[in-house]
Amino acid sequence: MSAARQGQHHPRLAALAVIAVLTALGLAACAPGAGTGRAAAGTPARGGTAYFAEQPLTPPTYIFPLVSGQYFTVTNTSDLQTLLYQPLYWYGDRGDPSVDYRQSIGDPPVYTQGNRVVTITLKHYVWSDGETVSARDVGFWINLLKANKAEWANYVPGGFPDNVLSWQALAPSIIRLRLNASYNPFWFTYNELSQITPLPIAWDRTSASSPSPAPGAARLPDTTAAGARAVYAFLNGQATRVAGYASSPVWSVVDGPWRLTGLTSDGTATFVPNPAYSGPSKPRLAKFVELPFTSAAAEFSVLRAGQASGGPGTSGQQISVGYVPDNDLPQQPDLRAQGYQLVKEFPFGFDYIEPNFNNPKVGPVFRQLYFRQAFQHLVDQTGWIHAYYGGLGAATYSPVPASPANPYSDANASVNPYPFSVPAARSLLSAHGWKVVPGGASTCSRPGTSADECGAGIKAGQPLDFTLMYPSGLPYTDGSMTDLQSVARQAGIEISLDEVTSTTIASTILSCAPASAACSWELGNYGTAWFFEPDHYPSGDEMFQTGALGNVNNYSNPALDRLIAATTTTPAKGAQAALDAYADQARLQLPDFWQPSPGTLVTVSSNLHGVTPNAYGFISPQDWYFTKAAG
Amino acid sequence: MTGYILRRIGQAVIVVLGVTAVTFVLEHLIPGSLPRAILGSRASPAEIAAFSRANGLGQPVIEQYASFLGRLARGDLGYSYRLNSSVDSLVAHQLPSDVAVVGTALALALVIAIPLGVAQALHRNRALDHVATSTAFALYSMPSYWLAILLIAGLSIAVHAFPAEAPQAVTVGGLVADPRALVLPVLTLTLVNVALFSRYMRASAIATLAQDYVRVARAKGLPTRLVLSRHVIRNSLLSVTTLVGLSFPAVLTSGLIVEYVFNVPGVGLTYYTAAVNADYPVELGITVLVGIVTVLGNLVADIAYVALDPRVRYE
């Protein structure tokens, strides 16, 4: 099931269907926080090749970390770029959705002057060309971003880098950012600094023939907007030569634990340790290979055939870290018998169904809180997880979810305020002026805006009749949506199911004005969770704030807007209280309908260890190692 | 003959242009926002504008189509919205896998189906014919996806006789160098095609065997071997030739299921994925190629008629 490791980062991902997921990492083993590193039997061994299953039909295709939405896939960012070019901060400390400062280039950021200035000290990391990773490299990234915002998949108007007025290298290893306002340090660290990847000054040029600049050189191209655009154009052009990545003098300058030695046209990526890597975890594997697959079914066949079907390097590689397609979850006993370690992964995120608040026909109904409460009462999360998710689902009651365990959610996140109950749904509808017709479409019998009437904009006789889009190819969505249709009918709500491609959903669920033709969609289910990556702090500013880019269902609630604004601006001392206030209000107000977040079942070879959790979906093969059998 | 071929090529150009025009129009009739389908629902207005500008999406559809034809005339099939690759490069990299798997299966199916069909005709309504017919019906009615999964379960997972995936090399040499891995995908396609071709061949051979010239040949004492090779097989091949001609584009597209199940990065699956993911340049580019191969396949079949039947003449 998938979520964390879908082809594209959540909403952006809607397009790629697929099942998804992998693992990589976020392995929150059957016990949260557990990976495969504990209780390793046998003796740790240096060397060996680990084979990692890529998402179906999403080979690595773009190496430059300043990536546009076209190429913003998990495979490109987490499985290629971050292995070579280390982000300023490493997010995901094993299973916890927090910064792993030990693995980060930057020390914890220091906020001063009322949280308007951020100072970051860099640890001693080096590029493979011998240069030191410096404050100037961070500034290079910011300069490129400021001049090429339209090319950055994570750009949000007003967000990073708009909210950075200037940067200054106080010393080669210290950079200071001056911000345009006072921000919540947690929010800025997790949502804005998360977007920084230091780039080598060797890339600060506008053509392959121009000399590679020295770090201390003055007036490099990136220091002007025009120059930064030219640098981007050059680097983006270099990034189109996928076949030449491994031999490129540009892309071979790395500071991550790995360097790329091969990338085939079908997507087989081969990495070897970067001998110049100066981080804390030196790779113990001799080689790390990512294998492309045309389908989850193909991946699973190779998984089941195991190593007996062929030798590494040709067909039939044993998959060291793979995943189990939803349809094949019942085969867990066979996989265990084969010796695979099975690990459940739940990314840090939440899943939901989008109601279109601006739809001219049904929007007025969705704007009634009592109706949203009634609808939420029809979502049988526990039953769905058992019946359709194969147990691989996390119940969601809040946009700051309780699972996986994290420091952000409060106790309320584990409490369902609208438990599954058809009678409760019927009562809410009856109490608000609807003539409930079990097995059919209820109609509004008392139009008006009083407490016991249907609500503003709802006419007499208007039926409760909706069309719900959901993606094809996801077994758990097929089952749960059919169940919802059936249960809703018992409460007098007619739902017509419209099974479409993920691409259709992504291109249809848009923020819109009620009068526009684009506003005809009524209910939509992406089938995948909102995943807090690369904006790791679970504030609602990108999704529920009025006018936010991710607020595609046109939700608007001034009270919630104020609470959301507080999550981004409250100083550290009050940040958690602000986050709790927002989360508690959002979970009750239902800007979306919560549904279970799908998880992933990851397989790990019996002799591979160190595969530890990462709640944001990053992989750390530098921590992996094989063991020799004892005795 | 030369004039005929030139006319057919001219017709082919018109057919391919028509197919591209229909495909292009259909793509633009699909509701929803293409930039958002590609960039995601959270894409910023600036990002959407940049993408639209870079891909000419702001132009009228007719101008976009003209631009496409202009690029096509220069041999440029387009650039994928998602895969960071030109379409011709994609096809060039994937074609060896398709040729190795689908091409081999087609050839193998013919080698098996032609003598099998003739043998069934010669032994019509006897044990061999009944067994072959039943088997053919069973195989032909079996979804190839199901057949592929059965083969993997039996021959790969249960007894480890063959790998569960096709060779992962990207060159023909590399593919052929791993023949064990070719067995299951080729076998899947071969079994289905044998069922189809053998039925055609059987029916055709039965009709040919009833012809007067066959009876005359036998009556004058021509050995059965010569009757079959000179008269029966050659004449019976005419209908199968048509079928084979129509199967040419299958090299590009019919391997979809096999590509999906056996991890073959082929053109068919790329085409399907492009359609699902709104990767229109890839969809259009492969449509052009399939159109060309379809027309060429039919042309080759027509020319083969001349070789098989001297009475056939094209003006």
Interface residues (C-beta under 8 A of the other chain):
Chain A: Q8 H9 P11 R12 L13 A14 A15 L16 A17 L57 P59 T61 Y62 S68 G69 Q70 Y71 F72 K149 A150 E151 W152 A153 Y155 V156 P157 A239 T240 V242 T264 S265 D266 G267 T268 L291 P292 F293 T294 S295 A297 A298 E299 S301 V302 R304 A305 A308 S309 G310 T314 S315 G316 T501 T503 T504 A506 S507 T508 I509 L510 A518 E542 L549 G550 V552
Chain B: I30 P31 G32 S33 L34 R36 A37 I38 L39 G40 S41 R42 A43 S44 P45 A46 E47 A49 A50 F51 Y81 R82 L83 N84 S85 S89 L90 H93 Q94 I149 I152 S156 I157 H160 F162 P163 A164 E165 A166 P167 Q168 A169 V170 D178 R180 A181 E259 Y260 V261 F262 N263 V264 P265 L269 T273 V276 N277 A278
